Each structure stands twice: as C-alpha cells, then as structure tokens.
C-alpha cells in the first residue's frame, strides 16, 4: 500500500517543526567540557580554539607530545582551562585511559569531536595494505573507540553532543586517496546511524563533510609514488582559494552546527555541488573521476617508501601559489612534527 500524500506531508511538517525547535535552543558552551581528538594542529587546533572562544573547557589529544604541548600552551595563555593527553586514538586501551583522565579532571565530557586523521596520497599501485589498515585504525576505530566510551554517561545524563569530522571523500571516493576515502565512508555510515540510535536519549550527533580546507595538513600528509608530483598537485588543491576553504572559517561553522544540533554540515561550495551531483548521477561521477585519473601520475612500484609531504617540496609548493597554505601551516602548528 502506497503512503498517502497527506501522510507524507504531515511527516515532513513534523520533521521541519522539530528541526526549528532544536535550532531555537542553542547549546550553551560556556563551562562545557569539550574533547577534540587530533587537536594539536590543523583543523583540530582551530576547533579547540573556537570552542575556547565560547568559554568551553578543553581536552586535547594527539600522538605528538611536542605539538600537543605547544597547542596546550597556546590555549592556556588565553585563559582556557585545558588538559592535554598524549594518546593514539586508534588504540582502544589508550582511549579508555584518555576518557578516565578527562573524567577524573572534569567529571564528564559534554562534547566529543572526533577529528583525528591520517592521509596517504598516491595511486592504488603505490598504496600498501598498511596504508588501508592505518586509515581504518586512526579514522574509523579512532572515531568508534572514543564514541563508545562516552555514550553511556551521555545517555545516563540525557544530554551530550558528538561531532564526527568525515570528508567529502566519505561521500565520493577520490582517486589517489583510496585508503582515506574508504575510512571516511565508514565514518559517515557510523555517524549517521549513531544519530538515529541516540536521538531518543537526548544525545545529538553531527556529521561534518568538509571539502578541501587550508589547514596546512598537506605538509604532514604522506605521499607515495611520484612523491614530488603528488605533493605538488595536492598542495595546490589544498591551498588555492578557488579550491579550498579557510580553516578558521570552517571551525566557526562546525561549532555553530554543533550548537544548533545539525544532522549534517557540508563545507565548501565545491563539496556541496559534488555531493549533489553524485547523489543524482553516481555512476556518471565515478566515470568522470576515472577519466580524470588518467591524467594523474601512476606506474610506480608498490613497495616504494612513503614520504612526508613537506619532504617532497618543489619550486611550485614553495611559490606564491601556495603562500596561503604555508601561512595556515605556521598558524595551526603544522610546521612542528
């Protein structure tokens, strides 16, 4: 039996009304405890600073102790109450220790932002099985572990917010980023299902789908294959204003979406257009990517070593074309390993 148009219209009105009511009651962040993973640099650091600007208390975590301490000092200098914990987010035991330290210090976690990520750029024949496993460990399990650790207490309180930073690569698989896209697809699936599961418990889940952002992360991305060419192309895409978005602007929009309780936030016009086209004609988009891939570098030994982006610098990556990207890297702690 087909649903009647009146019933469908009524459902649409109900959903719209619920959305409006939710947006009217913005989440107050002052005094809230916000845990941001991968927050020693890049978008994670920009998000931490934006949450701090709203009066939140911060918990930072990352693997690099040096960059983590540098981020902690920056936030503490502005008067933010901040706890920094070195943690490999893809290790369940370390995540449990992180949550325990946070609850010991602050008593609870009000907002969890799953942001940690890793990226290896290169053609499929240059990628290794380790690249795929690392991507899933850091970005998928690195989202699942902390989420499952905080959900019970959030459910018990009947409040909380979880923000999962996915990617347009989690909606449209991007050539030369196959391990990354695969893991981000898993994050999107987990995040959307999680929102539905927790809706009745007062716990909100927001899925963020960013396009390219000027976070300086291209400097710390891994490259495989033709390292210098891969890094040059990626640097341009991640830096030029026509293809990328300012990281601090992105952070403001993400925090605003968190406060509103949005189900999803797609960042950059390019990402919005790409996801729209993919939704309408997914096969056509995939075939178009296939044609474009023929213009990208390939034909390298699968055993080739991967190289950090900044170690593959060329005259182009150090030119005026990437000046905004280098400025973002210096601003967001990317110039420190």
C-alpha positions, 0 to 999 in steps of 0.5 A: 500500500502506497503512503498517502500524500497527506501522510507524507506531508504531515511527516515532513511538517513534523520533521521541519517543526522539530528541526526549528525547535532544536535550532531555537535552543542553542547549546550553551558552551560556556563551562562545557567540557569539550574533547577534540581528538587530533587537536594539536594542529590543523583543523583540530587546533582551530576547533579547540580554539573556537570552542575556547572562544565560547568559554568551553573547557578543553581536552586535547589529544594527539600522538605528538607530545611536542605539538600537543604541548605547544597547542596546550600552551597556546590555549592556556595563555588565553585563559582556557582551562585545558588538559592535554593527553598524549594518546593514539586514538586508534588504540582502544586501551589508550582511549579508555585511559584518555576518557578516565583522565578527562573524567577524573579532571572534569567529571564528564565530557559534554562534547566529543569531536572526533577529528583525528586523521591520517592521509596517504596520497598516491595511486592504488599501485603505490598504496600498501595494505598498511596504508588501508589498515592505518586509515581504518585504525586512526579514522574509523576505530579512532572515531568508534573507540572514543564514541563508545566510551562516552555514550553511556554517561551521555545517555545516563545524563540525557544530554551530550553532543558528538561531532564526527569530522568525515570528508567529502571523500566519505561521500565520493571516493577520490582517486589517489586517496583510496585508503582515506576515502574508504575510512571516511565512508565508514565514518559517515555510515557510523555517524549517521546511524549513531544519530538515529540510535541516540536521538531518543536519549537526548544525545545529538550527533553531527556529521561534518563533510568538509571539502578541501580546507587550508589547514596546512595538513598537506605538509604532514600528509604522506605521499607515495609514488611520484612523491614530488608530483603528488605533493605538488598537485595536492598542495595546490588543491589544498591551498588555492582559494578557488579550491579550498576553504579557510580553516578558521572559517570552517571551525566557526561553522562546525561549532555553530552546527554543533550548537544548533544540533545539525544532522549534517554540515557540508563545507565548501561550495565545491563539496556541496555541488559534488555531493549533489551531483553524485547523489543524482548521477553516481555512476556518471561521477565515478566515470568522470573521476576515472577519466580524470585519473588518467591524467594523474601520475601512476606506474610506480612500484608498490613497495616504494617508501612513503614520504612526508609531504613537506619532504617532497617540496618543489619550486611550485609548493614553495611559490606564491601559489601556495603562500596561503597554505604555508601561512595556515601551516605556521598558524595551526602548528603544522610546521612542528612534527 
